[in-house]
Amino acid sequence: MSEPFFSAAEARRLLSLGLPVFVAQLSQTGMTFVDTAMTGQYATADMAAVAVAGSIWAPISLLGVGCLLALSPMSAHLVGGNRRAEAPHLLRQGIWLTCCLAAVLMALFQLISHNIHYFGLEPELADLAGGYLRAMLWGLPGFMLFVNVRSFLEGFSRTRPAMVIGLLGLALNVPCNYGFIYGVWGLPCLGAVGCGVATSLCYWFMALCMILYACRDKLTRDLGPLFLPMLLPSTARLPEHRASRFDPKLIIRVFRIGFPGALAIFFEVSLFALTALLLAPLGQTVVAGHQIALNYSALIFMVPMSLNITATIRVGRLLGGGRIWRAHTAARTALLLGAGTAAVTALLTVACRYLIVAVYNNDPDVVALAAGLLLLASIYQVVDALQTISIGILRGYNDTRVISFICFTAYCIIGLPLGFVLSRTDWLMPAMGAQGFWIAYIAALTFGACCYLCRVRYLHGLPEEAVLQKIRK
C-alpha cells in the first residue's frame, strides 16, 4: 500500500486536537508567570524565593507527572481498538499510581524544604523558599490527578476540557494569589508562602473540575461509574471483572511505560536549571540575558509540545485500531507541521528579537546579550520541534525506553559538559559566557532529533504484527 507523506486531512485533525492543548499548556505557563509577577510586586525577597523553589519544584514534580503521560496513548489504544469499556479500569489504576507517586514526592519535598539552606541560600530566603515548597506540596496530588483524568479524556480525543479548565485555573489563581500574598478579604498575609497556598488550591480546583467533566461527558457516560469501584468494599459484586479496584500488574505497566519519558523530562528541565546556576558567577547581566532568552524559548516551546501531545493521541488511537499505515502518515504530517511552524517562529524571533527583549528589560547590556542569545535560539527551534514531536510519536507506540537513554546522552553527556567547557573555560576557545551554553543546546538538540527520527523510521519499517505486539506489551 502506498503511504502519502503528508495528509491535509490529518493536518486538520492534528490542528483541531492541538489548538486546545496549546492553550492549556499556555495556561500552565501563565500560572508560573502570575506567581512570579505578583510576588515580585510584593517583595523582591519573596520573588527570589519563588524562583529558587520553583527551580527545585519543576524537575521533581515533572518526574511524577511524566510517569502519568503513559495513560494518554494507552487510553487511545483502547478507544481505537474498540475496547472503550476497559478505559475506566485504566483510569482507576492511574489514580492508584498517582497516590503512590504523590506520597513519595510529597515526602521528598518536605525533606528538601527543611534542608534548603544547604543550597547556600541566606536564612531569610531559605525560610521563604522552604515555606513555599511546603505549601505547594499539598497541591501536587491535585495537579497529578488533573493530569491523570486529562490523559484519560485525551484517549477519547477530548482535549478542550483541559483547555477550558486550565484557563479557569489561571483566572482563579490571580485573586487567590492576591488574597493570600497580601492578606486581603480576611485572609492571612503570607507573601511567597501564600503564593504556594493559592497555587495548591487552584490545582485541586482543576482536578475536581476534570473529575466532574469526565463523569458527565456524553462519550464516557455509558461506561458506568468511573471512580465508584475504587470506593466499594472488596466483597462488593461489580458488573464486570475488569472493574476490580486494584490491578498491580497494570499499575506497574503504566509506570514502566511512563518512567523513561519522565526521566527524559527530568534531565531536560534539570539541564536548564543547572545552566542558570553555572552562569551565576559571571554576573547579573549574563544571568538576566540568559533568563530572558530562556523564558521566551519556553513560551515558544509550547507549540511543538502541543504537537507532541497531539501526535501521541492521534498515533496511539490509529495504532490501537490497527490502522498502521494511517499512523505512519499522521506521524509524518505532525513532523512536517512542527518543522513548518518552528521555521516561522524562528524567522519571527530573528526579525523581532529586540522588541521581544524590550518587553523584559531595557538595560543596554542585557538587551544586547539577550538579543544575541535569541539568534542562537532561532537556530535550534526546528530541531527542537522535530525531537519533541518525535518523542510524542514514540509515546504513541509505547516505545519509551529509548527516550530516556537518548535524552540522558544529549543533555548530560553532550549538552552540560560542552556548555560548561564553552562558557566557563578556554580549553577549546576563549570562554564564551552564556553563548557557550546556547551553542551546546544546539548540539544536544540536534543529536537528540537525529536519534529520535531514526527510531521513528525504524518503527515505521516494522511489520504490522510486530507493531501491534509492541503496543500490547
VEXTOR-451020 format. One record per residue (C-alpha): residue number from 1; residue in three letters; x, y, z. Coordinates in nm, 2 decimals. Layout:
<sites>
SITE resi resn     px     py     pz
SITE  NUM  ala      X      Y      Z
...
</sites>
This chain:
<sites>
SITE resi resn     px     py     pz
SITE    1  met   0.00   0.00   0.00
SITE    2  ser   0.13   0.34  -0.09
SITE    3  glu   0.16   0.58   0.20
SITE    4  pro   0.11   0.96   0.15
SITE    5  phe   0.40   1.15   0.30
SITE    6  phe   0.17   1.44   0.41
SITE    7  ser  -0.21   1.44   0.46
SITE    8  ala  -0.41   1.76   0.46
SITE    9  ala  -0.69   1.57   0.64
SITE   10  glu  -0.46   1.45   0.91
SITE   11  ala  -0.31   1.80   0.94
SITE   12  arg  -0.66   1.94   1.01
SITE   13  arg  -0.72   1.67   1.27
SITE   14  leu  -0.39   1.74   1.44
SITE   15  leu  -0.46   2.11   1.45
SITE   16  ser  -0.81   2.06   1.58
SITE   17  leu  -0.68   1.85   1.86
SITE   18  gly  -0.37   2.05   1.91
SITE   19  leu  -0.51   2.40   1.95
SITE   20  pro  -0.69   2.33   2.28
SITE   21  val  -0.37   2.15   2.40
SITE   22  phe  -0.16   2.46   2.31
SITE   23  val  -0.40   2.69   2.51
SITE   24  ala  -0.40   2.45   2.80
SITE   25  gln  -0.02   2.45   2.80
SITE   26  leu  -0.01   2.83   2.79
SITE   27  ser  -0.24   2.84   3.09
SITE   28  gln   0.01   2.63   3.29
SITE   29  thr   0.29   2.86   3.19
SITE   30  gly   0.07   3.16   3.27
SITE   31  met   0.03   3.04   3.63
SITE   32  thr   0.41   3.04   3.68
SITE   33  phe   0.43   3.39   3.53
SITE   34  val   0.15   3.51   3.76
SITE   35  asp   0.32   3.37   4.07
SITE   36  thr   0.65   3.53   3.98
SITE   37  ala   0.50   3.87   3.88
SITE   38  met   0.27   3.90   4.19
SITE   39  thr   0.53   3.80   4.44
SITE   40  gly   0.77   4.05   4.27
SITE   41  gln   0.52   4.33   4.33
SITE   42  tyr   0.50   4.22   4.70
SITE   43  ala   0.88   4.20   4.78
SITE   44  thr   1.20   4.11   4.60
SITE   45  ala   1.29   3.85   4.85
SITE   46  asp   0.96   3.67   4.81
SITE   47  met   1.00   3.67   4.43
SITE   48  ala   1.35   3.53   4.46
SITE   49  ala   1.22   3.26   4.70
SITE   50  val   0.95   3.16   4.44
SITE   51  ala   1.21   3.15   4.17
SITE   52  val   1.46   2.94   4.37
SITE   53  ala   1.19   2.70   4.50
SITE   54  gly   1.04   2.68   4.15
SITE   55  ser   1.37   2.56   4.01
SITE   56  ile   1.35   2.27   4.26
SITE   57  trp   0.98   2.21   4.22
SITE   58  ala   0.97   2.19   3.84
SITE   59  pro   1.20   1.89   3.77
SITE   60  ile   1.09   1.68   4.07
SITE   61  ser   0.72   1.73   4.02
SITE   62  leu   0.75   1.67   3.64
SITE   63  leu   0.93   1.34   3.73
SITE   64  gly   0.60   1.23   3.88
SITE   65  val   0.37   1.38   3.62
SITE   66  gly   0.58   1.24   3.34
SITE   67  cys   0.50   0.88   3.46
SITE   68  leu   0.13   0.95   3.41
SITE   69  leu   0.18   1.06   3.05
SITE   70  ala   0.17   0.69   2.95
SITE   71  leu  -0.20   0.70   3.02
SITE   72  ser  -0.28   0.91   2.72
SITE   73  pro  -0.15   0.66   2.45
SITE   74  met  -0.27   0.36   2.65
SITE   75  ser  -0.62   0.51   2.66
SITE   76  ala  -0.61   0.60   2.29
SITE   77  his  -0.51   0.24   2.21
SITE   78  leu  -0.82   0.11   2.39
SITE   79  val  -1.05   0.36   2.23
SITE   80  gly  -0.90   0.30   1.88
SITE   81  gly  -0.92  -0.08   1.93
SITE   82  asn  -1.29  -0.06   2.02
SITE   83  arg  -1.21  -0.16   2.38
SITE   84  arg  -1.36   0.16   2.54
SITE   85  ala  -1.51  -0.04   2.83
SITE   86  glu  -1.16  -0.11   2.96
SITE   87  ala  -1.06   0.26   2.97
SITE   88  pro  -1.22   0.33   3.31
SITE   89  his  -1.02   0.05   3.47
SITE   90  leu  -0.70   0.21   3.32
SITE   91  leu  -0.81   0.54   3.47
SITE   92  arg  -0.86   0.40   3.81
SITE   93  gln  -0.52   0.22   3.81
SITE   94  gly  -0.37   0.56   3.71
SITE   95  ile  -0.52   0.71   4.02
SITE   96  trp  -0.37   0.44   4.24
SITE   97  leu  -0.03   0.52   4.08
SITE   98  thr  -0.09   0.89   4.13
SITE   99  cys  -0.15   0.83   4.51
SITE  100  cys   0.18   0.63   4.54
SITE  101  leu   0.39   0.87   4.34
SITE  102  ala   0.24   1.18   4.52
SITE  103  ala   0.31   1.03   4.86
SITE  104  val   0.68   0.97   4.77
SITE  105  leu   0.73   1.31   4.61
SITE  106  met   0.55   1.49   4.89
SITE  107  ala   0.78   1.33   5.15
SITE  108  leu   1.08   1.43   4.93
SITE  109  phe   0.96   1.79   4.91
SITE  110  gln   0.90   1.80   5.28
SITE  111  leu   1.26   1.68   5.34
SITE  112  ile   1.41   1.93   5.09
SITE  113  ser   1.21   2.22   5.23
SITE  114  his   1.36   2.18   5.58
SITE  115  asn   1.71   2.15   5.44
SITE  116  ile   1.70   2.40   5.16
SITE  117  his   1.97   2.62   5.33
SITE  118  tyr   2.22   2.36   5.21
SITE  119  phe   2.18   2.52   4.87
SITE  120  gly   2.37   2.82   5.00
SITE  121  leu   2.07   3.04   5.05
SITE  122  glu   2.06   3.32   5.30
SITE  123  pro   1.85   3.24   5.61
SITE  124  glu   1.56   3.46   5.52
SITE  125  leu   1.55   3.34   5.16
SITE  126  ala   1.58   2.97   5.28
SITE  127  asp   1.28   3.02   5.51
SITE  128  leu   1.06   3.17   5.24
SITE  129  ala   1.16   2.91   4.98
SITE  130  gly   1.11   2.63   5.22
SITE  131  gly   0.77   2.76   5.32
SITE  132  tyr   0.67   2.79   4.96
SITE  133  leu   0.76   2.43   4.89
SITE  134  arg   0.57   2.31   5.19
SITE  135  ala   0.26   2.49   5.07
SITE  136  met   0.30   2.37   4.71
SITE  137  leu   0.34   2.00   4.80
SITE  138  trp  -0.02   1.98   4.92
SITE  139  gly  -0.13   2.08   4.57
SITE  140  leu   0.08   1.81   4.40
SITE  141  pro  -0.18   1.53   4.43
SITE  142  gly  -0.44   1.76   4.28
SITE  143  phe  -0.22   1.85   3.98
SITE  144  met  -0.13   1.49   3.92
SITE  145  leu  -0.49   1.39   3.94
SITE  146  phe  -0.58   1.66   3.69
SITE  147  val  -0.31   1.51   3.45
SITE  148  asn  -0.45   1.16   3.52
SITE  149  val  -0.81   1.24   3.42
SITE  150  arg  -0.69   1.47   3.14
SITE  151  ser  -0.49   1.18   2.99
SITE  152  phe  -0.79   0.95   3.01
SITE  153  leu  -1.01   1.20   2.82
SITE  154  glu  -0.73   1.26   2.56
SITE  155  gly  -0.77   0.90   2.47
SITE  156  phe  -1.12   0.99   2.36
SITE  157  ser  -0.98   1.29   2.16
SITE  158  arg  -1.13   1.52   2.43
SITE  159  thr  -0.87   1.80   2.45
SITE  160  arg  -1.09   2.10   2.50
SITE  161  pro  -1.18   2.03   2.87
SITE  162  ala  -0.82   2.07   2.98
SITE  163  met  -0.81   2.40   2.79
SITE  164  val  -1.12   2.54   2.95
SITE  165  ile  -1.03   2.42   3.30
SITE  166  gly  -0.67   2.54   3.26
SITE  167  leu  -0.80   2.88   3.18
SITE  168  leu  -1.04   2.87   3.47
SITE  169  gly  -0.75   2.77   3.70
SITE  170  leu  -0.54   3.06   3.57
SITE  171  ala  -0.82   3.30   3.62
SITE  172  leu  -0.87   3.17   3.98
SITE  173  asn  -0.50   3.19   4.05
SITE  174  val  -0.49   3.57   4.03
SITE  175  pro  -0.75   3.66   4.31
SITE  176  cys  -0.62   3.36   4.52
SITE  177  asn  -0.27   3.49   4.49
SITE  178  tyr  -0.38   3.85   4.57
SITE  179  gly  -0.57   3.73   4.88
SITE  180  phe  -0.30   3.51   5.03
SITE  181  ile   0.01   3.71   4.93
SITE  182  tyr  -0.12   4.05   5.05
SITE  183  gly  -0.37   3.93   5.32
SITE  184  val  -0.69   4.09   5.20
SITE  185  trp  -1.05   3.98   5.24
SITE  186  gly  -0.98   3.85   5.59
SITE  187  leu  -0.71   3.60   5.46
SITE  188  pro  -0.36   3.59   5.63
SITE  189  cys  -0.07   3.78   5.47
SITE  190  leu   0.17   3.51   5.37
SITE  191  gly   0.38   3.65   5.09
SITE  192  ala   0.57   3.38   4.90
SITE  193  val   0.41   3.11   5.11
SITE  194  gly   0.06   3.25   5.02
SITE  195  cys   0.15   3.21   4.66
SITE  196  gly   0.21   2.84   4.72
SITE  197  val  -0.12   2.81   4.91
SITE  198  ala  -0.31   2.98   4.62
SITE  199  thr  -0.15   2.76   4.35
SITE  200  ser  -0.22   2.44   4.55
SITE  201  leu  -0.59   2.54   4.58
SITE  202  cys  -0.61   2.61   4.21
SITE  203  tyr  -0.46   2.26   4.13
SITE  204  trp  -0.73   2.10   4.34
SITE  205  phe  -0.99   2.31   4.18
SITE  206  met  -0.87   2.20   3.83
SITE  207  ala  -0.86   1.83   3.94
SITE  208  leu  -1.22   1.84   4.07
SITE  209  cys  -1.34   2.01   3.76
SITE  210  met  -1.18   1.74   3.54
SITE  211  ile  -1.34   1.47   3.75
SITE  212  leu  -1.68   1.63   3.72
SITE  213  tyr  -1.65   1.67   3.35
SITE  214  ala  -1.53   1.31   3.30
SITE  215  cys  -1.83   1.18   3.49
SITE  216  arg  -2.08   1.39   3.28
SITE  217  asp  -1.92   1.37   2.94
SITE  218  lys  -2.15   1.21   2.68
SITE  219  leu  -1.86   1.00   2.54
SITE  220  thr  -1.79   0.84   2.88
SITE  221  arg  -2.13   0.84   3.04
SITE  222  asp  -2.22   0.50   2.91
SITE  223  leu  -1.91   0.34   3.06
SITE  224  gly  -2.07   0.34   3.40
SITE  225  pro  -1.93   0.49   3.72
SITE  226  leu  -1.57   0.59   3.65
SITE  227  phe  -1.45   0.63   4.01
SITE  228  leu  -1.71   0.44   4.23
SITE  229  pro  -1.54   0.09   4.21
SITE  230  met  -1.24   0.23   4.39
SITE  231  leu  -1.46   0.32   4.69
SITE  232  leu  -1.66  -0.01   4.71
SITE  233  pro  -1.56  -0.28   4.97
SITE  234  ser  -1.35  -0.56   4.83
SITE  235  thr  -1.65  -0.80   4.88
SITE  236  ala  -1.88  -0.59   4.66
SITE  237  arg  -2.00  -0.75   4.34
SITE  238  leu  -1.91  -0.54   4.04
SITE  239  pro  -2.07  -0.55   3.70
SITE  240  glu  -1.75  -0.68   3.52
SITE  241  his  -1.42  -0.84   3.62
SITE  242  arg  -1.23  -0.55   3.47
SITE  243  ala  -1.38  -0.31   3.72
SITE  244  ser  -1.17  -0.45   4.00
SITE  245  arg  -1.04  -0.19   4.24
SITE  246  phe  -0.67  -0.27   4.23
SITE  247  asp  -0.46  -0.42   3.95
SITE  248  pro  -0.09  -0.42   4.04
SITE  249  lys   0.02  -0.56   3.70
SITE  250  leu  -0.15  -0.28   3.51
SITE  251  ile  -0.02  -0.02   3.75
SITE  252  ile   0.34  -0.15   3.70
SITE  253  arg   0.29  -0.15   3.33
SITE  254  val   0.18   0.22   3.33
SITE  255  phe   0.48   0.31   3.54
SITE  256  arg   0.72   0.10   3.32
SITE  257  ile   0.60   0.28   3.01
SITE  258  gly   0.58   0.63   3.16
SITE  259  phe   0.90   0.63   3.37
SITE  260  pro   1.16   0.65   3.09
SITE  261  gly   0.98   0.95   2.94
SITE  262  ala   0.96   1.11   3.29
SITE  263  leu   1.33   1.07   3.33
SITE  264  ala   1.38   1.24   2.99
SITE  265  ile   1.17   1.54   3.11
SITE  266  phe   1.37   1.55   3.44
SITE  267  phe   1.70   1.55   3.25
SITE  268  glu   1.59   1.83   3.02
SITE  269  val   1.45   2.06   3.29
SITE  270  ser   1.75   1.99   3.52
SITE  271  leu   1.99   2.10   3.24
SITE  272  phe   1.82   2.44   3.20
SITE  273  ala   1.81   2.48   3.58
SITE  274  leu   2.18   2.39   3.62
SITE  275  thr   2.27   2.63   3.34
SITE  276  ala   2.14   2.93   3.54
SITE  277  leu   2.35   2.81   3.85
SITE  278  leu   2.66   2.77   3.64
SITE  279  leu   2.63   3.11   3.48
SITE  280  ala   2.56   3.29   3.81
SITE  281  pro   2.93   3.36   3.88
SITE  282  leu   2.95   3.55   3.55
SITE  283  gly   2.73   3.84   3.69
SITE  284  gln   2.38   3.97   3.69
SITE  285  thr   2.39   4.09   3.33
SITE  286  val   2.47   3.74   3.20
SITE  287  val   2.21   3.57   3.42
SITE  288  ala   1.94   3.83   3.32
SITE  289  gly   2.01   3.79   2.95
SITE  290  his   2.01   3.42   2.97
SITE  291  gln   1.68   3.41   3.17
SITE  292  ile   1.51   3.64   2.92
SITE  293  ala   1.61   3.42   2.62
SITE  294  leu   1.52   3.10   2.82
SITE  295  asn   1.18   3.24   2.92
SITE  296  tyr   1.09   3.33   2.57
SITE  297  ser   1.21   2.99   2.44
SITE  298  ala   1.00   2.82   2.70
SITE  299  leu   0.70   3.01   2.57
SITE  300  ile   0.77   2.92   2.20
SITE  301  phe   0.83   2.56   2.31
SITE  302  met   0.46   2.53   2.38
SITE  303  val   0.39   2.50   2.01
SITE  304  pro   0.59   2.18   1.95
SITE  305  met   0.50   2.05   2.29
SITE  306  ser   0.13   2.07   2.19
SITE  307  leu   0.20   1.88   1.88
SITE  308  asn   0.39   1.63   2.09
SITE  309  ile   0.08   1.56   2.29
SITE  310  thr  -0.14   1.56   1.98
SITE  311  ala   0.08   1.32   1.79
SITE  312  thr   0.07   1.08   2.09
SITE  313  ile  -0.31   1.09   2.09
SITE  314  arg  -0.36   1.05   1.72
SITE  315  val  -0.09   0.79   1.65
SITE  316  gly  -0.19   0.59   1.96
SITE  317  arg  -0.56   0.59   1.85
SITE  318  leu  -0.47   0.48   1.50
SITE  319  leu  -0.24   0.21   1.62
SITE  320  gly  -0.50   0.08   1.87
SITE  321  gly  -0.74   0.04   1.58
SITE  322  gly  -0.48  -0.15   1.37
SITE  323  arg  -0.45   0.13   1.11
SITE  324  ile  -0.07   0.12   1.09
SITE  325  trp  -0.03   0.30   0.76
SITE  326  arg  -0.26   0.58   0.87
SITE  327  ala  -0.05   0.61   1.19
SITE  328  his   0.26   0.65   0.97
SITE  329  thr   0.10   0.93   0.77
SITE  330  ala  -0.02   1.10   1.09
SITE  331  ala   0.33   1.09   1.24
SITE  332  arg   0.50   1.23   0.93
SITE  333  thr   0.23   1.50   0.90
SITE  334  ala   0.29   1.60   1.26
SITE  335  leu   0.66   1.63   1.20
SITE  336  leu   0.62   1.84   0.89
SITE  337  leu   0.37   2.07   1.07
SITE  338  gly   0.61   2.11   1.36
SITE  339  ala   0.91   2.19   1.13
SITE  340  gly   0.70   2.44   0.94
SITE  341  thr   0.57   2.62   1.25
SITE  342  ala   0.92   2.62   1.40
SITE  343  ala   1.06   2.78   1.09
SITE  344  val   0.80   3.06   1.10
SITE  345  thr   0.87   3.12   1.48
SITE  346  ala   1.24   3.12   1.41
SITE  347  leu   1.21   3.39   1.14
SITE  348  leu   0.99   3.60   1.37
SITE  349  thr   1.24   3.56   1.65
SITE  350  val   1.52   3.69   1.43
SITE  351  ala   1.32   3.98   1.30
SITE  352  cys   1.17   4.09   1.63
SITE  353  arg   1.44   3.99   1.88
SITE  354  tyr   1.50   4.35   2.01
SITE  355  leu   1.13   4.41   2.05
SITE  356  ile   1.10   4.08   2.24
SITE  357  val   1.38   4.17   2.48
SITE  358  ala   1.24   4.51   2.53
SITE  359  val   0.93   4.35   2.69
SITE  360  tyr   1.15   4.21   2.96
SITE  361  asn   1.43   4.47   3.02
SITE  362  asn   1.57   4.80   2.88
SITE  363  asp   1.93   4.78   3.01
SITE  364  pro   2.15   4.82   2.70
SITE  365  asp   2.40   4.54   2.81
SITE  366  val   2.12   4.30   2.89
SITE  367  val   1.93   4.38   2.57
SITE  368  ala   2.25   4.32   2.36
SITE  369  leu   2.32   3.99   2.52
SITE  370  ala   1.97   3.86   2.52
SITE  371  ala   1.92   3.96   2.15
SITE  372  gly   2.23   3.76   2.06
SITE  373  leu   2.10   3.46   2.25
SITE  374  leu   1.77   3.48   2.07
SITE  375  leu   1.96   3.44   1.74
SITE  376  leu   2.10   3.12   1.87
SITE  377  ala   1.76   3.01   2.00
SITE  378  ser   1.62   3.06   1.65
SITE  379  ile   1.87   2.82   1.51
SITE  380  tyr   1.76   2.53   1.73
SITE  381  gln   1.39   2.58   1.70
SITE  382  val   1.34   2.35   1.41
SITE  383  val   1.55   2.06   1.55
SITE  384  asp   1.38   2.11   1.89
SITE  385  ala   1.04   2.08   1.73
SITE  386  leu   1.14   1.76   1.54
SITE  387  gln   1.28   1.60   1.85
SITE  388  thr   0.99   1.70   2.07
SITE  389  ile   0.73   1.57   1.82
SITE  390  ser   0.93   1.25   1.76
SITE  391  ile   0.91   1.18   2.13
SITE  392  gly   0.53   1.22   2.11
SITE  393  ile   0.52   0.97   1.83
SITE  394  leu   0.73   0.72   2.02
SITE  395  arg   0.49   0.75   2.32
SITE  396  gly   0.21   0.66   2.08
SITE  397  tyr   0.40   0.34   2.01
SITE  398  asn   0.46   0.28   2.38
SITE  399  asp   0.83   0.29   2.27
SITE  400  thr   0.96   0.49   2.56
SITE  401  arg   1.27   0.31   2.69
SITE  402  val   1.49   0.46   2.42
SITE  403  ile   1.37   0.82   2.51
SITE  404  ser   1.55   0.84   2.85
SITE  405  phe   1.87   0.69   2.71
SITE  406  ile   1.88   0.94   2.42
SITE  407  cys   1.78   1.23   2.64
SITE  408  phe   2.04   1.15   2.90
SITE  409  thr   2.31   1.13   2.63
SITE  410  ala   2.20   1.45   2.46
SITE  411  tyr   2.18   1.66   2.78
SITE  412  cys   2.40   1.51   3.04
SITE  413  ile   2.68   1.37   2.82
SITE  414  ile   2.68   1.63   2.54
SITE  415  gly   2.49   1.94   2.64
SITE  416  leu   2.60   2.01   3.00
SITE  417  pro   2.97   1.93   2.97
SITE  418  leu   3.01   2.10   2.63
SITE  419  gly   2.82   2.41   2.76
SITE  420  phe   3.05   2.43   3.07
SITE  421  val   3.36   2.40   2.85
SITE  422  leu   3.25   2.66   2.60
SITE  423  ser   3.11   2.91   2.86
SITE  424  arg   3.35   2.89   3.15
SITE  425  thr   3.68   2.76   3.02
SITE  426  asp   3.93   2.83   2.74
SITE  427  trp   4.00   2.47   2.67
SITE  428  leu   3.86   2.48   2.31
SITE  429  met   3.84   2.86   2.26
SITE  430  pro   3.82   3.17   2.47
SITE  431  ala   3.54   3.15   2.72
SITE  432  met   3.21   3.24   2.55
SITE  433  gly   2.99   3.30   2.86
SITE  434  ala   2.62   3.24   2.81
SITE  435  gln   2.66   3.19   2.43
SITE  436  gly   2.86   2.88   2.51
SITE  437  phe   2.57   2.70   2.67
SITE  438  trp   2.33   2.80   2.39
SITE  439  ile   2.57   2.66   2.13
SITE  440  ala   2.57   2.34   2.34
SITE  441  tyr   2.19   2.34   2.34
SITE  442  ile   2.20   2.34   1.96
SITE  443  ala   2.44   2.04   1.96
SITE  444  ala   2.24   1.85   2.21
SITE  445  leu   1.90   1.91   2.05
SITE  446  thr   2.04   1.82   1.70
SITE  447  phe   2.18   1.49   1.83
SITE  448  gly   1.85   1.41   2.00
SITE  449  ala   1.64   1.50   1.70
SITE  450  cys   1.86   1.27   1.47
SITE  451  cys   1.83   0.98   1.71
SITE  452  tyr   1.46   1.01   1.77
SITE  453  leu   1.39   1.05   1.39
SITE  454  cys   1.60   0.73   1.33
SITE  455  arg   1.39   0.55   1.59
SITE  456  val   1.06   0.66   1.43
SITE  457  arg   1.19   0.55   1.09
SITE  458  tyr   1.28   0.21   1.24
SITE  459  leu   0.93   0.17   1.39
SITE  460  his   0.77   0.26   1.05
SITE  461  gly   0.97  -0.02   0.90
SITE  462  leu   0.84  -0.29   1.14
SITE  463  pro   0.59  -0.55   1.02
SITE  464  glu   0.23  -0.48   1.13
SITE  465  glu   0.22  -0.77   1.37
SITE  466  ala   0.54  -0.65   1.55
SITE  467  val   0.39  -0.30   1.59
SITE  468  leu   0.06  -0.44   1.74
SITE  469  gln   0.26  -0.66   1.97
SITE  470  lys   0.46  -0.36   2.09
SITE  471  ile   0.16  -0.16   2.19
SITE  472  arg   0.01  -0.45   2.38
SITE  473  lys   0.32  -0.52   2.59
</sites>
